[in-house]
Amino acid sequence: MKKPEKMKSSDITPESVFMMKRRNLLKLLGVGATGLVVSSAVKADIFSWFSDDKPAAPKIMLKELKFIKPKAYQADLALTPENKVTGYNNFYEFGLSKSDPAENAHTMKTDEWTVSIEGEVNRPMTLNLDDIRNKFSLEERIYRMRCVEAWSMVIPWIGFPLASLLSLVEPNSRAKYVAFETLYSPKEMPGQESRFIGGGLQYPYVEGLRLDEAMNPLAFMATGVYGKELPNQNGAPIRLVVPWKYGFKGIKSIVKIRLTESIPPTTWNLSAPNEYGFYANVNPNVDHPRWSQATERFIGSGGLGQVTRQPTLPFNGYSEQVASLYDGMDLRRYF
């Protein structure tokens, strides 16, 4: 009888990966016959953040940033505490639970990061982090953030206008849309290769805006939050923030931006087009097929019993700045 080969240490699944897969598998067992996470993982699992039944996230020191505070963007709003902004996230590349990104995203390496900007532009370029730091002055903007799951936060982002970046590459006359792409690295982002961790979405994560949306002064490229560099779980080292749209439009950990003549694919629209449209503007009058969007749960400084239920504002409260972008459009059809 042939003696079995000795198992190498590299063949053994790390305990952290096994436990993450186990947690997410248990969640997926409640999904319908298709096995897709789309119908369950987007539920507003707000109280899971307050559970004590989760390991502590790794402590990572983040660099303090220098920035200005333009008065126009210093909104008089109650901020969501920093530990909730960094501890309650959707970033399926690192797991389906809200606490998974904070626990697992330290596996992503950002030191040698680059962002390429290409497509329908006169000056395509690739920028590293030093280029980004040297070319753009940082500012703090306090924005509302509304998740499609009907919860919300108020977050002090640090970064620069997306329009400043796009102006560098000089969009040509054929440019009508801006497509974004997240890092694709399954070794660093295990959800990209395991449906039990990443929910079976198509990866890398992709998003898009119309060019006029991207050039709107509110559209923002964030490189920090709460005065410091972005934590990995919040989309380090650079992410998109479009505060009048649902949070899934705010693509994280961007490595590629491409200007296109035609409308680009977007991850959630590919997965469930009847639930997640290309525009994804916050609209209290257009419900998600499985829940109302008329109200939201604001995650503030309180505990389990102090999550505030409040009305959802059209365009998340930014109608004055962005409603004109959609004049004449049927916002039920173009949701």
C-alpha positions as CSV (number, residue, x, y, z in Angstrom):
1,M,0.0,0.0,0.0
2,K,1.3,3.4,-1.0
3,K,2.2,5.6,1.9
4,P,0.3,8.9,1.7
5,E,2.4,12.0,1.0
6,K,3.1,14.2,3.9
7,M,1.0,17.4,3.9
8,K,3.0,20.5,3.6
9,S,2.3,23.5,5.8
10,S,1.4,25.6,2.8
11,D,-1.5,23.1,2.1
12,I,-3.2,24.0,5.4
13,T,-5.9,26.6,5.3
14,P,-5.0,29.4,7.8
15,E,-7.3,29.5,10.8
16,S,-8.3,33.1,10.1
17,V,-9.5,32.3,6.6
18,F,-11.3,29.1,7.8
19,M,-13.2,31.0,10.5
20,M,-14.2,33.8,8.0
21,K,-15.4,31.3,5.5
22,R,-17.3,29.4,8.2
23,R,-19.1,32.6,9.4
24,N,-20.1,33.6,6.0
25,L,-21.2,30.1,4.9
26,L,-23.6,30.0,7.9
27,K,-25.1,33.3,6.6
28,L,-25.4,32.0,3.0
29,L,-27.3,28.9,4.2
30,G,-30.3,31.2,4.6
31,V,-30.3,32.4,1.0
32,G,-32.7,31.1,-1.7
33,A,-32.1,28.3,-4.1
34,T,-29.8,30.4,-6.3
35,G,-27.3,30.7,-3.6
36,L,-26.6,34.3,-4.4
37,V,-25.9,36.8,-1.6
38,V,-27.7,39.6,-3.3
39,S,-31.0,38.8,-1.7
40,S,-29.7,38.6,1.9
41,A,-26.4,40.3,2.5
42,V,-27.7,43.7,1.7
43,K,-30.1,43.7,4.6
44,A,-29.6,46.5,7.1
45,D,-27.7,44.5,9.7
46,I,-27.2,47.6,11.8
47,F,-27.3,45.9,15.2
48,S,-24.5,43.5,14.4
49,W,-22.1,46.4,15.0
50,F,-23.1,46.5,18.6
51,S,-22.5,42.8,19.2
52,D,-19.8,41.8,21.6
53,D,-19.4,38.4,19.8
54,K,-16.6,39.5,17.5
55,P,-12.8,39.6,17.7
56,A,-11.0,42.9,18.1
57,A,-9.7,44.4,14.8
58,P,-6.0,44.7,14.4
59,K,-4.6,48.0,15.6
60,I,-2.9,49.9,12.8
61,M,-1.2,53.3,13.2
62,L,-2.4,55.8,10.5
63,K,-0.6,58.9,9.4
64,E,-2.0,62.3,10.4
65,L,-2.8,64.5,7.4
66,K,-2.4,68.2,6.8
67,F,-5.5,69.7,5.2
68,I,-7.7,72.8,5.0
69,K,-11.3,73.1,6.1
70,P,-13.3,75.0,3.5
71,K,-16.3,76.6,5.2
72,A,-18.7,75.6,2.4
73,Y,-18.1,71.9,3.3
74,Q,-18.0,72.1,7.1
75,A,-21.6,71.0,7.6
76,D,-23.3,71.6,11.0
77,L,-24.2,67.9,11.4
78,A,-23.6,65.5,14.2
79,L,-20.7,63.2,13.2
80,T,-20.8,59.5,13.4
81,P,-18.0,58.4,15.8
82,E,-14.8,57.4,14.2
83,N,-14.8,53.8,15.6
84,K,-18.2,53.2,13.9
85,V,-17.1,54.7,10.6
86,T,-14.0,52.4,10.6
87,G,-15.7,49.4,12.2
88,Y,-19.0,49.1,10.4
89,N,-18.4,48.7,6.6
90,N,-19.5,47.0,3.4
91,F,-16.4,45.8,1.6
92,Y,-17.2,42.2,0.5
93,E,-13.7,41.6,-0.8
94,F,-13.0,41.0,2.9
95,G,-16.2,39.4,4.1
96,L,-20.0,39.8,4.3
97,S,-20.3,40.9,7.9
98,K,-20.1,44.6,8.7
99,S,-17.2,43.9,11.1
100,D,-15.2,41.7,8.6
101,P,-13.4,44.5,6.7
102,A,-12.0,45.9,9.9
103,E,-10.8,42.5,11.0
104,N,-9.5,41.3,7.6
105,A,-8.5,44.2,5.4
106,H,-5.0,44.5,6.9
107,T,-4.0,41.8,4.3
108,M,-4.2,44.4,1.5
109,K,-0.9,46.2,0.7
110,T,-1.0,49.8,-0.4
111,D,2.7,50.9,-0.3
112,E,3.3,50.6,-4.0
113,W,-0.1,51.8,-5.2
114,T,-0.8,53.4,-8.5
115,V,-3.9,54.7,-10.2
116,S,-4.1,54.8,-14.0
117,I,-6.3,57.3,-15.8
118,E,-6.9,56.4,-19.5
119,G,-9.5,56.1,-22.2
120,E,-11.0,59.1,-23.9
121,V,-8.5,61.6,-22.6
122,N,-5.7,63.7,-24.2
123,R,-3.2,63.1,-21.5
124,P,-3.4,59.5,-20.1
125,M,-1.3,59.0,-17.0
126,T,-0.4,56.8,-14.1
127,L,0.0,58.3,-10.7
128,N,1.6,56.8,-7.6
129,L,0.8,57.9,-4.1
130,D,3.6,60.5,-4.0
131,D,2.2,62.0,-7.3
132,I,-1.3,62.2,-5.7
133,R,0.0,63.8,-2.5
134,N,2.1,66.4,-4.5
135,K,-0.5,67.3,-7.1
136,F,-3.6,67.9,-5.0
137,S,-4.2,70.0,-1.9
138,L,-6.1,68.1,0.7
139,E,-9.3,69.4,2.3
140,E,-11.8,68.1,4.8
141,R,-15.5,67.7,3.8
142,I,-18.2,66.7,6.1
143,Y,-20.7,64.7,4.1
144,R,-23.8,62.6,4.8
145,M,-23.4,59.0,3.7
146,R,-26.6,57.0,2.9
147,C,-26.4,53.3,2.4
148,V,-28.9,51.6,0.2
149,E,-29.6,49.3,3.2
150,A,-31.4,52.3,4.8
151,W,-28.8,53.3,7.3
152,S,-26.7,56.5,7.3
153,M,-23.7,58.2,8.8
154,V,-22.0,61.6,8.7
155,I,-18.3,61.4,7.9
156,P,-15.5,63.9,7.7
157,W,-13.6,62.8,4.6
158,I,-10.2,64.2,3.6
159,G,-9.2,64.4,-0.1
160,F,-9.7,66.5,-3.2
161,P,-12.3,67.1,-5.9
162,L,-12.6,64.4,-8.6
163,A,-12.8,67.2,-11.1
164,S,-9.2,68.2,-10.3
165,L,-8.0,64.8,-11.2
166,L,-10.0,64.6,-14.4
167,S,-8.9,68.0,-15.5
168,L,-5.3,66.8,-15.4
169,V,-5.9,64.2,-18.1
170,E,-8.0,66.5,-20.3
171,P,-11.2,64.5,-21.3
172,N,-11.8,64.7,-25.0
173,S,-15.0,65.3,-26.9
174,R,-15.9,61.6,-26.9
175,A,-15.8,61.2,-23.1
176,K,-19.3,60.8,-21.7
177,Y,-18.7,58.5,-18.7
178,V,-16.1,57.8,-16.0
179,A,-15.5,54.1,-15.1
180,F,-13.7,53.1,-11.9
181,E,-12.1,49.8,-11.0
182,T,-10.9,48.4,-7.6
183,L,-7.7,46.4,-7.1
184,Y,-8.0,42.8,-8.1
185,S,-5.8,40.7,-5.9
186,P,-7.5,37.5,-4.5
187,K,-4.5,36.8,-2.3
188,E,-5.0,40.1,-0.5
189,M,-8.8,40.2,-1.0
190,P,-10.0,36.7,-0.4
191,G,-13.6,37.5,-1.2
192,Q,-12.7,37.9,-4.8
193,E,-12.1,34.2,-5.2
194,S,-14.4,32.7,-2.6
195,R,-18.2,33.2,-2.9
196,F,-18.5,32.3,0.8
197,I,-16.4,35.3,1.7
198,G,-17.3,37.7,-1.2
199,G,-20.9,36.7,-1.9
200,G,-20.4,35.6,-5.5
201,L,-20.1,39.1,-7.0
202,Q,-18.1,39.6,-10.2
203,Y,-14.7,41.0,-9.3
204,P,-12.9,43.3,-9.6
205,Y,-15.5,45.7,-8.3
206,V,-16.4,48.3,-10.9
207,E,-18.5,51.5,-10.8
208,G,-19.2,54.5,-13.0
209,L,-20.6,58.0,-13.3
210,R,-21.7,60.3,-16.0
211,L,-19.0,62.8,-16.8
212,D,-21.1,65.7,-15.7
213,E,-21.7,64.0,-12.4
214,A,-18.0,63.3,-12.0
215,M,-17.2,67.0,-12.6
216,N,-19.7,68.2,-10.1
217,P,-18.0,70.0,-7.2
218,L,-19.4,67.5,-4.6
219,A,-17.7,64.4,-6.3
220,F,-14.7,63.7,-4.1
221,M,-11.6,61.5,-4.1
222,A,-11.0,60.6,-0.4
223,T,-7.5,59.7,0.9
224,G,-8.3,60.1,4.5
225,V,-11.0,60.3,7.2
226,Y,-11.0,61.8,10.7
227,G,-7.8,63.6,10.1
228,K,-5.8,60.6,9.2
229,E,-5.0,58.4,6.2
230,L,-7.8,56.0,5.2
231,P,-7.9,52.7,6.9
232,N,-7.9,49.7,4.5
233,Q,-11.5,48.9,5.4
234,N,-12.7,52.3,4.3
235,G,-11.1,52.0,0.9
236,A,-7.4,52.9,1.3
237,P,-5.5,54.4,-0.2
238,I,-8.0,56.3,-2.4
239,R,-11.7,55.9,-2.9
240,L,-14.7,57.7,-4.5
241,V,-17.3,59.7,-2.4
242,V,-20.5,60.9,-4.1
243,P,-22.7,61.9,-1.3
244,W,-26.0,62.3,-3.2
245,K,-25.8,58.7,-4.2
246,Y,-26.2,55.4,-2.3
247,G,-23.0,54.2,-0.7
248,F,-22.3,51.4,-3.1
249,K,-21.4,54.0,-5.7
250,G,-18.4,55.0,-3.6
251,I,-16.0,52.5,-5.0
252,K,-13.0,51.7,-2.7
253,S,-9.3,51.1,-3.3
254,I,-9.3,52.4,-6.9
255,V,-6.5,51.4,-9.3
256,K,-8.0,52.4,-12.6
257,I,-10.1,55.2,-14.0
258,R,-11.2,55.1,-17.6
259,L,-13.2,57.7,-19.5
260,T,-15.6,56.1,-22.0
261,E,-18.1,57.0,-24.7
262,S,-20.6,54.5,-23.5
263,I,-22.2,53.7,-20.1
264,P,-19.8,51.4,-18.1
265,P,-20.9,48.3,-16.3
266,T,-21.3,48.5,-12.5
267,T,-21.0,45.6,-10.0
268,W,-24.3,45.7,-8.3
269,N,-26.2,46.5,-11.4
270,L,-24.7,43.5,-13.0
271,S,-25.7,41.4,-10.1
272,A,-29.3,42.6,-9.6
273,P,-30.3,45.1,-12.3
274,N,-33.9,45.3,-10.9
275,E,-32.6,46.3,-7.5
276,Y,-29.5,48.5,-8.2
277,G,-29.6,51.0,-11.0
278,F,-26.7,52.8,-12.6
279,Y,-27.6,56.2,-11.1
280,A,-28.4,55.1,-7.6
281,N,-29.4,58.6,-6.5
282,V,-30.8,58.7,-2.9
283,N,-34.6,58.9,-3.4
284,P,-37.1,58.5,-0.6
285,N,-39.9,58.1,-3.2
286,V,-38.3,55.1,-5.0
287,D,-38.2,52.0,-2.7
288,H,-35.8,49.1,-3.0
289,P,-37.9,46.1,-4.1
290,R,-37.6,44.6,-0.7
291,W,-37.7,47.6,1.7
292,S,-38.7,51.2,1.9
293,Q,-36.3,54.1,1.3
294,A,-38.5,56.7,2.9
295,T,-36.6,56.6,6.2
296,E,-33.1,55.7,7.4
297,R,-31.4,54.7,10.6
298,F,-28.7,57.2,11.5
299,I,-25.7,55.7,13.2
300,G,-24.6,58.4,15.7
301,S,-22.8,58.4,19.1
302,G,-25.4,56.3,21.0
303,G,-25.5,52.6,21.6
304,L,-28.0,49.9,20.7
305,G,-31.1,51.8,21.8
306,Q,-30.0,55.2,20.4
307,V,-30.0,54.6,16.6
308,T,-32.1,57.5,15.3
309,R,-34.8,56.9,12.7
310,Q,-35.1,59.9,10.4
311,P,-36.6,60.8,7.0
312,T,-34.5,60.2,3.9
313,L,-33.8,63.4,2.1
314,P,-34.0,63.6,-1.8
315,F,-30.4,63.4,-3.2
316,N,-29.4,62.8,0.5
317,G,-29.9,66.5,1.2
318,Y,-27.8,67.8,-1.7
319,S,-30.7,68.6,-4.1
320,E,-29.6,72.2,-4.5
321,Q,-26.2,71.2,-5.8
322,V,-27.1,68.2,-8.0
323,A,-30.8,68.1,-8.9
324,S,-30.2,70.1,-12.1
325,L,-28.0,67.2,-13.4
326,Y,-31.2,65.2,-13.8
327,D,-33.6,67.8,-15.2
328,G,-36.2,66.0,-17.4
329,M,-35.2,62.5,-16.3
330,D,-37.7,60.0,-15.0
331,L,-36.0,59.1,-11.7
332,R,-38.1,56.0,-11.3
333,R,-36.9,54.6,-14.6
334,Y,-33.4,55.9,-14.2
335,F,-33.0,54.8,-10.6
